[in-house]
Amino acid sequence: MWVGKSYNGLNQYDVAFADMIRRFPGSDIEPYKDMVRGMMMDVSDQVKYDSWDQLYLYCYRVASTVGLMTLPVMGTAEGVTQEDARESAIALGIALQLTNILRDVGEDARDRGRIYLPEEDMKRFGVDPQTVLDRSLRGGEVDEAYRNLMKFEIQRAREYYRMAEKGIPMLAKSAQLPVAVAMELYREILDKIELNDYDNFNRRAYLTGFEKLCKLPGVWLRVITGSWDMA
C-alpha cells in the first residue's frame, strides 16, 4: 500500500491513505511507525520516564510525528523544502505534548495512576512522586518545590514554542493561520497554569471560547504581516 502499486483488497480508509501518498510527494512511512511505537509506550500499566530524553522521545513519537505526517499535505512556502521545515514541525509537537502533560498532571495521576513528569526533574526540585499522586487524589496545597518544578517545565515548553514559531512562515500560505492558531491557543494554556498558581492537581487550565476568539485577530495579524521570526 505504501508504494501505491495496487489498491486491491484495501478498504475505503486504506484507499484514501494510499491516494494521499500518491498526491502529496514527500510522505515518509517512518513517522507512522514511530507513532505506533509511541502508542506502545502508553500500553504499560507502569508508565514512567526517568529523564527528559525519555519523555522527549515519547513526545516526539505521539505528537511530532503528526507534524511530519501532515507537512507534505500542508505544503511549504516558495523556496522552502520540507527538510527546512522539519525541525520546527518536530519542535511544535514537543511543545504541544508537553503542554498536554503539564495541563493533565492531576487527571493522569488520579484516573490512570500515571506521572509523565521526568523523575530526574522531580528529584532535582525535591518533589516526591507519591505526593503528586496523593494531592491529585485528595487535594492539598501546592508547595514551593512543586511550583519551581512547574516553572522549569513551563519554561522548557516555551522554548520549544519559540523554536516552532520559526516554522510558521515556512509553511504554505493556506496552512500558516490554522497552525499558528493551534500553536498560540495551546501556548496560552501555560499562562493559565501560572494563573492557577501551578495547581494542576485539581484545577484544569483551559481557555474559554471567548478567550480563544479574542486571540484570533492578533494571530491573524502576525500571519499576514509575516512577523514570525525565521532567523
Secondary structure, DSSP 4 states (H G I P E B T S, - for coil): -TT-S--TT--HHHHHHHHHHHHSTT--SHHHHHHHHHHHHTTSSS---SSHHHHHHHHIIIIIHHHHHHHHHH-B-TT--HHHHHHHHHHHHHHHHHHHHHHTHHHHHHHH----S-HHHHHHHT--HHHHHHHHHH--PPPHHHHHHHHHHHHHHHHHHHHHHTTGGGB-HHHHHHHHHHHHHHHHHHHHHHHTTT-TTT------HHHHHHHHHHHHHHHHHT-S---
